[in-house]
Amino acid sequence: MTTDPGLRVGLGFDVHPFAPGRPLVLGGVAIPHEAGLAGHSDADVLLHAVCDALLGAAALGDIGVHFPDRDPAFRGISSLELLRRTAALLAAAGWRPFQVNACLLAEVPRIAPHADAMRGAIAAALGIPAANVGLTATTTEGLGFVGRREGIAAQAVCLIVRDGGGAAP
């Protein structure tokens, strides 16, 4: 027996190495830092994890399926635009984002001074209240590629709801 309560949870993860000479963009916010992240788009590791969480929750594949890095149309694109397009894909499938919670894993830069701006940018792109966007950051205590300051990783979890009549949390 299958019942659809109109709620789904998604999980996303992404990682990008640092790349000198590129701007650092996290959560749609430009962050002053000596290096940005390598990638085909603006390489916003946080928004890529959020996109994957949303797409996964709706069973729509992943960011690489919809916005492949081999497609020149996405070279240098803002990941905020990818997030808006992800929300549109969800809407077309009858879903809408309700809540997002994400965690950045980074030794540098400090995230706290930019967290509210990131939460606001994510909320605006998804059309949800900023109160429905959680963001935390942690270090890896010097362990692994993050600890060696070679890059940044991000994890995200989301709750999506049926658009127009699904159960509301």
Rosetta blueprint (number, residue, H / E / L):
1 M L
2 T L
3 T L
4 D L
5 P L
6 G L
7 L E
8 R E
9 V E
10 G E
11 L E
12 G E
13 F E
14 D E
15 V E
16 H E
17 P E
18 F E
19 A E
20 P E
21 G L
22 R L
23 P L
24 L E
25 V E
26 L E
27 G L
28 G L
29 V E
30 A E
31 I E
32 P L
33 H L
34 E L
35 A E
36 G E
37 L E
38 A L
39 G L
40 H L
41 S L
42 D L
43 A L
44 D L
45 V H
46 L H
47 L H
48 H H
49 A H
50 V H
51 C H
52 D H
53 A H
54 L H
55 L H
56 G H
57 A H
58 A L
59 A L
60 L L
61 G L
62 D L
63 I H
64 G H
65 V H
66 H H
67 F L
68 P L
69 D L
70 R L
71 D L
72 P H
73 A H
74 F H
75 R L
76 G L
77 I L
78 S L
79 S H
80 L H
81 E H
82 L H
83 L H
84 R H
85 R H
86 T H
87 A H
88 A H
89 L H
90 L H
91 A H
92 A H
93 A L
94 G L
95 W E
96 R E
97 P E
98 F E
99 Q E
100 V E
101 N E
102 A E
103 C E
104 L E
105 L E
106 A L
107 E L
108 V L
109 P L
110 R L
111 I L
112 A H
113 P H
114 H H
115 A H
116 D H
117 A H
118 M H
119 R H
120 G H
121 A H
122 I H
123 A H
124 A H
125 A H
126 L H
127 G L
128 I L
129 P L
130 A H
131 A H
132 N H
133 V E
134 G E
135 L E
136 T E
137 A E
138 T E
139 T L
140 T L
141 E L
142 G L
143 L L
144 G H
145 F H
146 V H
147 G H
148 R L
149 R L
150 E L
151 G E
152 I E
153 A E
154 A E
155 Q E
156 A E
157 V E
158 C E
159 L E
160 I E
161 V E
162 R E
163 D L
164 G L
165 G L
166 G L
167 A L
168 A L
169 P L
